[in-house]
Amino acid sequence: MKRFPNCHRCGGQSLVEFVLCAPLLIIMLFALLDGSAYYRSAMCVRTAATEAATFYTKRPDASDADVKAHVLACVKGTEGIEFSFSTEDAGTAESDYTMRVKQSSGWKTADVKTVTKSKAFTCKKTIKTFLPSLFGKGNTATATATVVGSSSEEGVLR
């Protein structure tokens, strides 16, 4: 007794299943590759913006060109024309308070003024992707991050 009496008709089943599943598997592969490329760019942009804000906080007298040069030197993935860096003043805040200090001759008061300067750092990177172009949505994706860095100066008013 034959197990598969019409075996010559079953030979193409695997090929048909492969032909039906292959496009789905290929699209999933490209989605994985595009997603990982976008995730890497997004992390690069976020790290660059955070590094710029940290550098500004430590060195508030640095120019925007110095901050950008520091970011380009420290963060991998920021090279190339697809990476952009911009700064914008986020404002200045002032606050006054009175400080009392105990000395041997008694209490001494001093008026103190704090000036906080803030700057917003925006990094943007455009990457070329494959999957959106299949569905007519263009072939680029943009990752953007904005981080605000603040620097405070404190002085005693006489």
C-alpha positions in Angstrom: 0.0 0.0 0.0 1.4 3.4 -1.0 1.4 6.1 1.6 1.0 8.9 -0.9 -0.7 7.5 -4.0 -0.5 10.7 -6.1 3.0 11.8 -4.9 3.9 13.4 -8.2 1.2 16.1 -7.6 2.5 17.0 -4.1 6.0 18.1 -5.2 5.1 21.7 -6.0 3.4 22.4 -2.6 6.6 23.5 -0.9 7.5 25.8 -3.8 4.0 27.5 -3.7 4.3 28.0 0.1 7.7 29.5 -0.3 6.6 31.8 -3.0 3.7 33.0 -0.8 5.8 33.5 2.3 9.0 34.9 0.8 7.7 38.4 0.2 6.4 38.7 3.7 9.8 37.5 5.1 11.7 39.9 2.9 9.5 42.8 4.0 10.0 41.8 7.7 13.8 41.7 7.1 13.8 45.2 5.6 11.6 46.5 8.4 14.1 45.1 10.9 17.0 46.7 9.1 15.2 50.1 8.7 14.0 50.1 12.3 17.5 49.4 13.6 19.0 52.1 11.5 16.4 54.6 12.6 16.8 53.6 16.3 20.6 54.0 16.0 20.1 57.5 14.5 17.6 58.5 17.1 20.0 57.4 19.9 22.9 59.3 18.2 20.8 62.5 18.0 19.6 62.2 21.6 23.2 61.6 22.8 24.4 64.6 20.7 21.8 67.0 22.1 22.5 65.8 25.7 26.2 66.2 25.2 25.7 69.7 23.9 23.6 70.7 26.9 26.1 69.1 29.3 29.0 70.9 27.6 27.1 74.3 27.8 26.3 73.7 31.5 29.9 73.2 32.3 31.2 76.0 30.0 28.5 78.7 29.6 31.0 81.0 28.0 31.6 78.6 25.0 30.4 79.7 21.6 27.9 77.7 19.6 30.7 76.7 17.3 32.7 75.4 20.2 29.7 73.4 21.4 29.1 72.0 17.9 32.8 71.1 17.5 32.8 69.3 20.9 29.6 67.3 19.9 31.1 66.3 16.5 34.3 65.2 18.1 32.7 63.2 21.0 29.6 61.5 19.5 29.8 58.9 16.8 27.3 59.0 14.0 27.3 62.8 13.8 29.5 63.1 10.7 28.1 63.7 7.3 25.7 66.2 5.7 22.6 64.5 7.0 23.4 65.7 10.6 22.3 69.2 11.6 22.9 71.1 14.9 21.2 74.3 16.0 21.0 76.4 19.1 18.4 78.8 20.4 18.3 81.0 23.5 15.7 79.6 25.9 15.6 82.6 28.1 17.1 84.1 31.2 15.7 83.9 34.7 16.7 86.0 37.7 16.0 85.4 41.4 16.9 87.4 44.5 17.1 86.2 48.0 18.6 87.3 51.3 21.3 85.2 52.9 22.2 85.4 56.6 25.6 84.4 57.9 26.5 84.0 61.6 29.8 85.7 62.4 31.6 86.2 65.7 30.2 89.7 65.9 26.6 88.6 65.2 24.5 87.9 62.2 25.3 89.5 58.8 22.9 89.7 55.9 23.6 89.9 52.2 21.4 90.2 49.2 22.2 87.5 46.6 21.1 87.5 43.0 21.1 84.4 40.8 21.0 84.7 37.0 20.2 81.5 35.1 20.8 81.4 31.3 19.2 78.6 29.3 19.9 77.4 25.8 18.0 74.8 23.7 20.1 72.5 21.6 18.4 70.7 18.7 20.0 67.9 16.7 18.5 66.4 13.6 19.6 63.5 11.4 17.9 62.3 8.2 18.4 58.7 7.2 17.4 57.0 3.9 15.0 54.2 4.4 13.6 51.5 2.2 10.2 50.5 3.6 8.3 53.9 3.4 9.1 54.2 -0.3 7.3 50.9 -0.9 4.1 52.5 0.4 4.6 55.9 -1.2 5.6 57.8 1.9 9.0 59.0 0.7 12.3 57.4 1.4 13.7 59.4 4.4 13.1 59.4 8.1 14.2 62.2 10.5 15.2 61.8 14.1 15.1 65.0 16.2 16.0 65.7 19.8 16.0 69.0 21.7 17.6 69.3 25.1 17.8 72.5 27.2 21.0 73.3 29.1 21.1 75.8 31.9 23.9 77.7 33.6 23.6 79.7 36.7 25.8 82.6 38.0 25.4 83.8 41.6 26.7 87.0 43.1 26.3 89.0 46.3 24.7 92.4 45.9 26.4 95.1 48.0 
